[in-house]
Amino acid sequence: MRALTRFCSLHLEAITVAPIGIFPAEQPNDPNWHSHVSHLGFLQRHALAETITMMVRCMNALYRWQVLQGRALSQVIGTAQNEHEIGRAKDEQMADLNA
């Protein structure tokens, strides 16, 4: 999970704008893209089942990470809304006491 998180933080553009969500479409003149996929042929010929298994595991880990991130964001939003309501109630109490 840490490796996936680190990868995502280092390749934010690839994660957010890529058509398949992880790597951008083929760009032969881009050395970063080439370093990501230059070993693909070898993996397809010699370790197809392992490659597919690892891809599915990585996609599953990414999905779980996104679910956890969504839950955490929901909790943060809920806490912020509660704190806002508490602050507003205190402001109203102070206004009532001053009046």
C-alpha positions in Angstrom: 0.0 0.0 0.0 2.9 2.4 0.8 4.5 1.6 -2.6 1.2 2.3 -4.4 0.7 5.5 -2.4 4.3 6.7 -3.2 3.8 5.9 -6.8 0.6 7.8 -7.0 2.2 10.8 -5.2 5.2 10.8 -7.6 3.0 10.4 -10.8 0.0 12.5 -10.0 -0.5 13.6 -13.6 -0.5 10.0 -14.8 -3.0 9.0 -12.2 -5.5 11.8 -12.8 -5.4 12.3 -16.5 -4.6 8.9 -17.8 -7.3 7.2 -19.9 -7.0 3.9 -17.9 -6.3 5.7 -14.6 -2.7 4.7 -14.1 -0.5 5.2 -17.2 -1.0 7.6 -20.0 -1.6 6.5 -23.6 1.5 5.5 -25.6 3.9 8.4 -26.2 7.0 6.9 -27.9 9.0 10.2 -27.5 8.4 10.3 -23.7 11.3 8.6 -21.8 9.1 8.4 -18.6 6.4 6.5 -20.5 9.0 4.3 -22.2 10.6 3.3 -18.8 7.1 2.2 -17.6 6.3 -0.1 -20.5 9.6 -1.2 -22.1 9.4 -4.5 -20.3 5.8 -5.3 -21.3 6.7 -7.6 -24.1 8.9 -9.7 -21.8 6.1 -10.0 -19.3 3.6 -11.0 -21.9 5.8 -13.7 -23.3 7.2 -15.2 -20.1 4.9 -14.3 -17.2 1.5 -13.7 -18.5 -0.5 -15.2 -15.7 1.7 -13.5 -13.0 1.4 -10.2 -14.9 -2.4 -10.4 -15.0 -2.5 -11.4 -11.4 -0.3 -8.6 -10.3 -2.3 -6.1 -12.4 -5.5 -7.2 -10.8 -4.0 -7.1 -7.3 -2.7 -3.5 -8.0 -6.1 -2.4 -9.3 -7.8 -4.0 -6.2 -5.3 -2.2 -3.9 -5.9 1.1 -5.7 -9.7 0.6 -5.4 -9.4 -0.1 -1.7 -7.2 2.9 -1.2 -9.7 5.1 -3.0 -12.5 3.7 -0.8 -10.5 4.4 2.4 -9.7 7.9 1.1 -13.4 8.6 0.4 -14.3 7.4 3.9 -11.6 9.6 5.5 -12.8 12.6 3.5 -16.4 12.0 4.6 -15.2 11.9 8.2 -13.3 15.1 7.8 -16.3 16.8 6.1 -18.6 15.6 8.9 -16.2 16.8 11.6 -15.9 20.2 9.9 -19.7 20.5 9.6 -20.1 19.7 13.3 -17.5 22.2 14.3 -19.1 24.8 12.2 -22.5 24.2 13.8 -21.0 24.3 17.3 -19.3 27.6 16.5 -22.4 29.0 15.1 -24.4 27.9 18.2 -21.8 29.5 20.4 -22.0 32.8 18.4 -25.8 32.8 18.8 -25.5 32.2 22.5 -23.0 35.1 22.9 -25.3 37.3 20.8 -28.3 36.4 23.1 -26.2 37.1 26.2 -25.1 40.5 24.9 -28.7 41.4 24.1 
